């Protein structure tokens, strides 16, 4: 998998090599090795602007996904993560920022693949959640054994 990463957030550390490793592991599990994605780590301010412009919603969110038409290219799309929101959510859940970012990467990637949890049936939302949990568990076990 080709992974493009850009950081526009400076105050909290995000290890791009670690993110790349997590995404490559998930890509292998999902058989996406020939695909491409881009990831942007940004601020609440910037993701709030994107949220307003593309979803018509005010305020920051933790992750946004922008899928591309994969019938014409190998790029799946873009994932945007607010490091500010991820940090607040990690503190509230009593988990590390790395674990929260991993969960958001998985969540965003599943959106790029067509999974959803809003405006869909309970079964579809449950399917996405189960897939997220399974992938998160798999990467944690994979990276713990390395």
N, C-alpha and C positions, 0 to 999 in steps of 0.2 A: 504494500500500500504506500502510495505517495502521500506524505503528510506535510502540509505547509502550516507553519505556526508563526503568528505575529503577536507580540505583547505590546499593548498600549497602557498597561497598568504598571506602575513603578513601585508602589509602596509595599506590596506583599509579594513574596517570592513564588514564582511558578517555574519549576524545573522543566525546560522544554525537552530535554533528553528523556526524562521520566515519562512525560506525557506521550512522547513519540513511542516509547516502549509499550505503554498501556494500550495505545491505539493499535499498534501492530499486533499485539496479543489478541485484542478483540477482533481485529480484522481477520486473523487466522481462524478464530472460533466461528466467525460468520462467513467464512470463505469469500473474503473481499480483497484478497491480496492484489488484484489487478486494478483496484479503484483508487481514487484520489479524493482527499478532503482538505479543507483549510479550517484552521481554528484560530480565532481571535480572542485573546484575553484582554479585557477592557474594564472600564469603570462603570459605575452606576449611571453616571451622566450620559455616557455614550450609548449604553444599551437602552437607556430610557428613551433616547431620541429614536433609536431603531425600532423599539417597541411601539412608539407612537406612530412613526411613519409607516411601518409595515403591518402592524396588527391593530392600529387605532386605539391602543391602550396607553393610558398615562402611567408613568412611573417605571422604575427599573424592574427587571426580572432576573432570574438566575441564568437562564440559558435560552437562546434563540437558535433555531435551525432554519436554513434556507436551502431546500433541496433543489437540485438541478434535474433537467430531463436526462436521465441516464440512457435513454434510447439513442441519443446522438453523441454522447461522450462518456468517458470513464469516470469523470468527476461526479461524486455523489452530491456535493454541495458544501456549504459553510456552516460552521458551528461558532456561535459567539457566546462567551461566558463572561459574566460580570464577576470579577474577583472580589469586589466589595460585598456583593450579595452572597457569594459562595462562602466568604469568611463569616458573615453573620449567621448563615444557616448552619455552618459547621459548628460554631460556638453553641448555638441553640440545641443542636443534636448531640453535642458533646463528642464530636469526632474530629479528626484532623482535617485541615484544609486540603491535603492531598486526597484523602478519601472522598471528600465532597466533590472535588474537581473530577475524580474518577467517575463518580456517580453521574455528574452532569455531562461528562463526555459520552458515557454510555447512553444516557437519556437523549442527548442531541443526535447521536449517531442513529439511534432507533427511529427518531423522527425523520431523518434523511432517508431511511429505508421504508418509510410509509406507515410506521406504527404511530398510533395516537391514543390519547387518553381524555381528550376534551371533545365534546360533540359526537361521541361514538357510543356504542352500546357498552353496558357494564362488562360484558364478556371481552370486548376488544380492549377496554382499559385494563382489565385484569390480565389479559394476555401480555400487554406491554409491560406491566409491572412485574409479572413473573419472568419475562425475558430479561428485564433490567436486573432483577435479583440474581438470576442464574449467571449472568455475565459478570456481575460484580463479585460474586462468590468465586467464580472461575479465575478471574484475574488475581484476586487476593491469594488464592491457593497457589496459582502458578508463580507469582512473584515471591511468595514466602518460601517456596521450595528451590528457588534459584540461588 
